[in-house]
Each structure stands twice: as structure tokens, then as C-alpha cells.
């Protein structure tokens, strides 16, 4: 059985601490923490078989696309009684032929993490972090969020009977997400400021009070999100793709995939490493700026801006782990603009899939990479590659964006005060599908349909 412990990610420090402590950073050097394991001998073929067999079981732990892979999680069998699960995971891998053609790939598959209990990938990590909160006997938990973390945390806390406090930037999160947090009964604190400010506030509060912090700086979140890779490879019969594309915001998700790849390679589950490709919005691109300037420190973005509000983040917490993931997988980070995101999202819609704007950065990024192939030495991509794009949030999280796009009414900058008062930077609704108004008259409708 695995013995888990915290370990500082700085190779010069590597300080270890027990996971029974409430820690988010190294007590010696303040760097980020990993959860590491002493795995001992692992019979990989029989574990792969067990993972597959659990899919036919009705045990909630086996049904969960996270806890099905529990041998790689920091909960020994005697602690599984703390688990709070809602059958998260089990999200399909889908062919996206129209999007493939749009980006210039022979084939493109998407794994849609938006089809989770609360409509985003956050549920993979939240089930583990909330289970840890129960194991630590924490009563109050908190997070800062652009909307999805808060929705997920609120739901799992409602299930676990924990008091949830969420800090969100006022007026800057999509309505679908706000509605969830309210419905699930979390104390919802709207901060007059952006996500980065809310994040630093909640970090300080968790240091000074007993609040247990549920953002992805908490390594338990990333352990849960790690299982996205396990589930994906399991679904692909362990035929590892060439590339995995993922949006980048606070950079927890890409970091967790990097950690999964490192562990799976070391344990012998996989031989090949897919190249992680992180895509950021051009107005919120601190990782991209850091990489292109070869900076050893994060190059933050002040007043980050994008309509993809989920990734409107200028100072991502897990950036060092994301850099590690890119180095390990020979990956790359790129940026896309608002027009590219909007059109890529519409194209995913045409595939009958749909997603929230942040998720569409993946398809937009692939298109840009394929168009610019050869222009930048770091960028090498082959139209024949086997690519999986990770879609992180459900289409219905942000319906306002989608409707405005199709009504040819989407603006990069717009001020609303019940009604739109100021707007500029109109985007082109290239693939608009406008609703049509008709009188309630059968003949008129038949004429309209051309029947
Ligand atoms: N996609 C969606 C739909 C998200 O909600 C987020 C992050 C990301 C991508 C980026 O993932 O932060 O791990 O790099 N949302 C966070 C939140 C920040 O508060 O809901 P990341």
C-alpha cells in the first residue's frame, strides 16, 4: 500500500512533511508542495485489469472516475470511509471531425470534463480535497474562484456537511457558476477586485484563521485531477496519444497532468509521454510571457483580461509545476486571441459537443499552432498527430457568451448596467446561427423552411 507524504518541489530543498498537517507550501522554503508516495512493488498489468473491472461494479468508489484509481491516491483503504463522491469522472472521449478539419488535423478527439456532476473538471480534484478536509476534521473550507472551483467546492461541501466560503471577483464570473454556488448554499463573498486579489486574500485568511484552503495550491486537489490522465489512457486502452492540449489559468490542471505522466512513466503504466500543450488567452498569458522571455520568475499580467472569464488570471499559483510539466513532456505554451476563442467554441458546438469559452482555447490553439508551424522553432506539430483536447467546462456555464456570439453581439469590452451602456472591439460572429422570428402561422413557417 502506498505511503503518502508532502514533499517540497524545489530539488534543493525536498523537505518532507506528513500529510496529516494542514500545509499548502513548504514550511522550510515556502515553495509549492507535491504529494509523493512510497509505492512499493506494483503489479501494473493486474492493476490495469482491476481498473477496467471496477467499471462494471456498483460500489460508489469504483463508479467514480477518480477513486477507481485509488492505488495512486493518498488514501489508504482504512481512510476511504472519509471519501465524498458524486460519481465524478467517467467523461467520454469524443471524435470532433468538424473541429479537426477546422484546425487542420486529420483527426481530433476531445475529452469533455464539463460533463461532470457540477459541469467542470474541478470535480476530479474536489472529491479528493473535500475528503481530505473530512479526514482532517476541518469544519470550514474556502477558495477564491473564477466560478468553477467555487461551484464544485460548494456542491461537495453540501454533501459533506462542511461550511463553504467562496471568494469571487464581483461581476466577473459567468452566471451559471454563480447560480450553482448560491444553490449549493455556500457563503458567497463578492470581492471588489479581480481573481488574483481574491486569491491573495483567501491565502492570507487561511494562514491566519482555521479556514482550510481548497484552491489548487492544495496538493490534494491536483492528486484528484491527476486521474484525468489515468481515465483517459484507460479509455484509450493505454495507447497514449502524441499530444494533450489543455487551457491554462491558475495552472493547476496542466500541473496535475504533468505529475500523472511522471508517476505513470516511473511506475511502468506508460512508455510514451504525450506532449502537454497549454493554451492561454492573449490578455491573460503570464506563463507564455514567462517562457518566451526565459524568465526564472513568473512574469505576471496586471489586470489580466479575457472574455473566457474562467482563465482571467494574471498570477497563476502553480506556474512552477506547469513549467515542470512542459519540460518533462517536451511541451509548449501558446496564446490565442478573443476572436480565435469565439470561433473555435462555435466550431465545437457544430460538432454537437459545445463547451465554455475557456475550453475552446484548446481548439483555437491547435489551429494557430498548425497555421504557424515552422515559424517558431519551438513549435512543431504534425497534422497526422494523435491529439486529445481537454474540454474543461460545460457549454451551459456561460450561455450569455454563446447567445451574444450567435446574435452577432459579442464585444471584447462591454459595460452593462442592466442594459448595455458602453461597448467596443466588436468581434465577428463568423459562424453565427441567429434565431429567426416568425409569426405563429403555419404557411409562413413552411415558406421559411422552404418545404
Ligand atoms: N477551464 C475552466 C473551465 C476553468 O474553470 C479553469 C479554471 C481553467 C480552464 C483553467 O484551469 O486554473 O487549472 O489552469 N478555473 C479556476 C476556477 C481558476 O476558479 O474555477 P487551471
Boltz pocket constraint, residues with backbone or C-beta under 6 A from the ligand:
constraints:
  - pocket:
      binder: B
      contacts: [[A, 120], [A, 144], [A, 145], [A, 146], [A, 147], [A, 148], [A, 149], [A, 150], [A, 216], [A, 247], [A, 248], [A, 249], [A, 250], [A, 251], [A, 252], [A, 253], [A, 254], [A, 310], [A, 311], [A, 356], [A, 358], [A, 359], [A, 392], [A, 393]]
      max_distance: 6.0
